[in-house]
Amino acid sequence: MNESIALLSATAISIGFVHTILGPDHYLPFIVLSEAKKWTLRKTMFITFLCGIGHVLSSVVLGLIGIAVGISVNKLVSIESFRGNIAAWLFIAFGLVYLVISIRNLIRKKKHTHPHYHIGGEQHLHEHNHLNEHTHVHERDIVRTTPWILFLIFVFGPCEPLIPILMYPAAQNNIPGAIMVSLLFSIVTIATMMSVVLAFKLGLSRINLKPVEKYSNVIAGAMILLSGLAIQFLGL
């Protein structure tokens, strides 16, 4: 390994870590959805890993295609920026839809009573909610396909810092160096995502969340929506 590749490898490791930690969209959706949907630790970590793979692999593939066809760094960065814009709006749309559905379901879960009269004047009160009778098929489908929606969003979500790092060894025709830099960046990014999610998952398991449990889906939708807004308008 020559000195430049060693330096790029160290850069890829540090940037992969910082890039992930400073981007709450890399871990916040998994934390809040895991609590809201009662995912097991194994399922949470698997979904995080799968989305992490999609996140980094899409940028690696784009970078390698760019190298093969001779696309400049500036053009690749522009493409990544466009993909990032799409991912941000997908986050916003997903969070908003999830939030609205969760609020509607919360309202429908609220029990209320109706008086019922029988022949002879006898009366009794009937307590019920409207959740089961009014839950639409598309609302259940959104909940069921949540992990795949997340995966799709993360595939669109770019790793912008990877492109400049990847292009340097490629410009020197050092394909093993380019592969090593990409691999290190990917491993660190995914490992950081999973570590943060794991830390929060274990930490939250020690906290009594019963008082806010019924609001967990509303909180999840709001957090995802805020993550998308932060990406789009704050550049996180």
Wavefront OBJ file of the C-alpha trace (Angstrom):
o trace
v 0.000 0.000 0.000
v 1.551 3.306 -1.055
v 1.418 6.456 1.054
v -1.412 8.124 -0.874
v -3.707 5.086 -0.576
v -2.908 4.816 3.134
v -3.863 8.471 3.571
v -7.054 8.016 1.544
v -7.939 4.937 3.578
v -7.606 6.885 6.828
v -9.652 9.687 5.292
v -12.362 7.245 4.170
v -12.599 5.805 7.687
v -12.831 9.179 9.427
v -15.238 10.721 6.901
v -17.432 7.612 6.896
v -17.761 7.868 10.668
v -18.330 11.645 10.842
v -20.679 11.631 7.827
v -22.872 9.032 9.526
v -22.857 10.494 13.033
v -23.744 13.988 11.785
v -26.618 12.646 9.647
v -29.505 11.671 11.962
v -31.318 10.221 8.950
v -28.752 7.384 9.048
v -30.102 6.001 12.328
v -33.101 7.953 13.687
v -35.740 6.273 11.446
v -34.645 2.805 12.582
v -34.701 3.805 16.260
v -38.179 5.336 16.260
v -39.761 2.751 13.943
v -38.270 -0.096 15.950
v -39.967 1.208 19.082
v -43.228 2.038 17.304
v -43.544 -1.269 15.433
v -42.139 -3.392 18.277
v -39.373 -4.846 16.130
v -37.060 -7.306 17.817
v -33.408 -6.375 18.213
v -32.466 -8.874 15.499
v -35.024 -7.473 13.042
v -33.978 -3.895 13.816
v -30.318 -4.621 13.199
v -31.049 -6.597 10.026
v -33.150 -3.781 8.549
v -30.474 -1.237 9.489
v -27.789 -3.396 7.874
v -29.844 -3.942 4.725
v -30.545 -0.209 4.321
v -26.887 0.566 5.006
v -25.837 -1.806 2.235
v -28.257 -0.141 -0.185
v -27.059 3.301 0.896
v -23.349 2.779 0.286
v -23.588 0.292 -2.586
v -25.597 2.674 -4.755
v -22.866 5.328 -4.475
v -20.082 2.803 -5.043
v -21.783 1.456 -8.163
v -22.403 4.974 -9.448
v -18.771 5.898 -8.824
v -17.453 2.803 -10.594
v -19.767 3.399 -13.572
v -18.597 7.002 -13.671
v -14.996 5.837 -13.706
v -15.680 3.316 -16.481
v -17.335 5.853 -18.794
v -15.083 8.751 -17.888
v -17.554 11.023 -16.076
v -15.847 13.897 -14.258
v -15.891 14.281 -10.482
v -18.024 17.420 -10.727
v -20.694 15.631 -12.762
v -20.758 12.687 -10.356
v -21.082 15.055 -7.401
v -23.972 16.784 -9.196
v -25.671 13.422 -9.753
v -25.196 12.553 -6.083
v -26.652 15.915 -5.081
v -29.710 15.253 -7.267
v -30.143 11.814 -5.704
v -29.852 13.389 -2.271
v -32.624 15.817 -3.137
v -34.887 12.926 -4.180
v -34.074 11.012 -0.984
v -34.880 14.050 1.177
v -38.294 14.504 -0.424
v -38.973 10.767 -0.101
v -38.169 11.024 3.620
v -40.501 14.009 3.948
v -43.321 12.269 2.049
v -42.933 9.018 3.972
v -42.792 10.783 7.337
v -45.820 12.928 6.530
v -47.956 10.005 5.331
v -46.903 7.873 8.311
v -47.663 10.745 10.701
v -51.123 11.410 9.239
v -52.071 7.718 9.306
v -50.797 7.376 12.890
v -52.798 10.392 14.064
v -55.957 9.056 12.381
v -55.446 5.639 13.967
v -54.837 7.237 17.360
v -58.131 9.104 17.097
v -59.978 5.949 16.011
v -58.539 3.991 18.927
v -60.140 6.394 21.361
v -63.124 4.606 22.870
v -66.496 6.249 23.224
v -70.009 5.144 24.119
v -73.348 5.049 22.336
v -76.710 4.403 24.029
v -78.725 1.467 22.685
v -82.477 1.119 23.285
v -84.393 -2.149 23.267
v -88.066 -3.028 23.080
v -89.633 -2.211 26.398
v -87.494 0.849 26.918
v -84.450 -0.963 28.268
v -81.221 0.956 27.593
v -77.522 0.126 27.811
v -74.318 1.831 26.792
v -72.036 0.323 24.166
v -68.329 1.231 24.260
v -66.247 0.849 21.104
v -63.751 2.471 18.760
v -63.671 2.885 15.001
v -60.177 1.573 14.294
v -60.974 -1.916 13.029
v -64.068 -0.983 11.061
v -62.465 1.968 9.283
v -58.848 0.923 8.783
v -58.228 0.996 5.053
v -56.215 -1.613 3.190
v -53.667 0.919 1.910
v -52.976 2.071 5.479
v -52.158 -1.487 6.550
v -50.027 -1.931 3.435
v -47.930 1.130 4.257
v -47.237 -0.233 7.724
v -46.434 -3.698 6.338
v -44.038 -2.369 3.685
v -42.260 0.120 5.961
v -38.862 -1.697 5.861
v -38.926 -1.786 2.044
v -39.882 1.878 1.850
v -36.903 2.666 4.075
v -34.642 0.535 1.887
v -35.771 2.364 -1.248
v -35.141 5.751 0.364
v -31.658 4.706 1.477
v -30.814 3.426 -1.999
v -31.620 6.909 -3.325
v -29.704 8.496 -0.453
v -26.148 9.235 -1.639
v -22.792 9.065 0.144
v -21.482 12.318 -1.319
v -18.086 12.243 0.481
v -17.219 8.891 -1.097
v -17.047 10.119 -4.704
v -14.013 12.442 -4.455
v -12.142 9.884 -2.334
v -12.974 7.100 -4.767
v -12.049 9.053 -7.891
v -8.449 9.818 -6.932
v -7.087 6.246 -6.956
v -9.262 5.531 -10.004
v -7.639 8.430 -11.847
v -4.284 6.816 -11.074
v -5.569 3.516 -12.510
v -5.238 2.008 -9.052
v -8.344 -0.163 -9.038
v -7.332 -2.179 -5.927
v -6.851 1.141 -4.128
v -10.276 2.359 -5.237
v -11.865 -0.890 -4.043
v -10.091 -0.671 -0.690
v -11.183 2.941 -0.119
v -14.782 2.082 -1.040
v -14.782 -0.985 1.187
v -13.403 0.870 4.206
v -15.864 3.728 3.796
v -18.758 1.276 3.442
v -17.777 -0.842 6.457
v -17.344 2.179 8.723
v -20.600 3.789 7.556
v -22.693 0.644 8.085
v -20.950 -0.218 11.365
v -21.582 3.292 12.698
v -25.253 3.157 11.687
v -25.715 -0.191 13.415
v -23.747 0.835 16.517
v -25.813 3.972 17.096
v -29.080 2.100 16.522
v -27.949 -0.696 18.852
v -26.926 1.770 21.580
v -30.276 3.552 21.460
v -32.223 0.292 21.244
v -30.508 -1.089 24.339
v -30.795 2.239 26.145
v -34.491 2.634 25.435
v -35.149 -0.901 26.657
v -34.149 0.296 30.145
v -36.599 3.206 30.107
v -40.280 2.916 30.946
v -41.986 4.144 27.785
v -45.486 2.973 28.750
v -46.805 6.546 29.289
v -46.024 7.482 25.679
v -46.422 4.051 24.076
v -49.735 4.881 22.427
v -48.097 7.868 20.751
v -45.093 5.878 19.466
v -46.235 5.799 15.832
v -47.070 9.500 15.876
v -43.607 10.237 17.301
v -41.996 7.976 14.682
v -43.762 9.749 11.813
v -42.861 13.166 13.229
v -39.188 12.227 13.667
v -38.919 10.859 10.123
v -40.611 13.984 8.765
v -38.225 16.222 10.721
v -35.253 14.181 9.480
v -36.330 14.736 5.886
v -36.831 18.460 6.497
v -33.409 18.685 8.135
v -31.777 16.986 5.135
v -33.589 19.168 2.619
v -33.361 22.556 4.304
v -30.461 22.299 6.765
v -28.162 20.159 4.648
v -27.611 17.500 7.316
l 1 2 3 4 5 6 7 8 9 10 11 12 13 14 15 16 17 18 19 20 21 22 23 24 25 26 27 28 29 30 31 32 33 34 35 36 37 38 39 40 41 42 43 44 45 46 47 48 49 50 51 52 53 54 55 56 57 58 59 60 61 62 63 64 65 66 67 68 69 70 71 72 73 74 75 76 77 78 79 80 81 82 83 84 85 86 87 88 89 90 91 92 93 94 95 96 97 98 99 100 101 102 103 104 105 106 107 108 109 110 111 112 113 114 115 116 117 118 119 120 121 122 123 124 125 126 127 128 129 130 131 132 133 134 135 136 137 138 139 140 141 142 143 144 145 146 147 148 149 150 151 152 153 154 155 156 157 158 159 160 161 162 163 164 165 166 167 168 169 170 171 172 173 174 175 176 177 178 179 180 181 182 183 184 185 186 187 188 189 190 191 192 193 194 195 196 197 198 199 200 201 202 203 204 205 206 207 208 209 210 211 212 213 214 215 216 217 218 219 220 221 222 223 224 225 226 227 228 229 230 231 232 233 234 235 236
